[in-house]
Amino acid sequence: MLDLHCRGQALEPEVMAPAFTIKDFKTGWTPENLEILDKPYETLMQERLKGA
């Protein structure tokens, strides 16, 4: 059994990024599984939303 208790407020999403496209995968834009990205969050968000 698992018993969960909410002890705070849920965070609302900042934005909804579009799904990755086949082109994203072919060009290598998508990160690998468990890859560490050495970029600030704001930079990653701007890059991801650029095509939206």
Helices and strands as residue ranges (DSSP letters): H 22-27, H 41-49
